């Protein structure tokens, strides 16, 4: 059993969450709870999808994980509920809309990813084409050398006939 009450834990997490968004060190100083305990609680809260930056940073500087947590928390909220959520958390509706759009864009790119087997197949094909290109370049160089030699030989024979 933890030596801290559930209320004390929620109070500390509330201080690390928006709108206070206090650094973990400051919360530790105010509450007397050790920083490692606060970090553990913060990680547990993040694992459940709660936005707990706990670093005192501006909302735009939050990690992608914390921004995503806010997007998930606000996904089903109506306009009035979203505005209330933003007032409570010290955020702007526009920020959440940008974050939501960024999440959607990131997920849209995931469907276009190339599988590992397709990538390996393309590499094999590329190596084969490069090998064929080198072979043809060598053949072309050999043909060019033979052409030069045949012209020189023809020039020598034509000189011999003139004499």
Phi, psi and omega in degrees: 000139181288148180278354178256145179282161178299324179295319180295320178296314180296322177298314180296316178296325177296323178291327180277346181268165175297151003274344180297309177049045182285148176298150182303321180299320180292318178297319178299317180296318183287323188259341183081009178270136183295151181299317179301323178295317179297318178298319177297315178297318180299316180295321177297317180295320178296322180297333178271001177095015181269139179278111181223079181299310177060024180236005177075007185278163174295148183302327179292339180265005180295160177290160178300326180298316180290321178296318179298321179299320178295318179300316180295317180300326187261000187303316184266006184280142173286170184303314181294319179294322178295318179297318178297316178302314181297318178298317182294324185264354180074033180245174176245146179302321181298323178299313182295322178297318178297316180296320179297316179297319178297321177297316180295319178296319180296320180287328178296324179290337182292332181284343182265002181293144181273136179289160182296322180291321178294322178294317179297320178296318178296322177296317178299315179297318179297316179298320178297317179295320178296320179297315178297321178297316178297319179298317181291324177296319178295318179296320179295318178297319179295318179295319179296320179295317178297321178297315179297315180296319180295323178293321177295318180296318178296321178295321178294319180293322179292329177292319181295326180285330181289333187285000000 
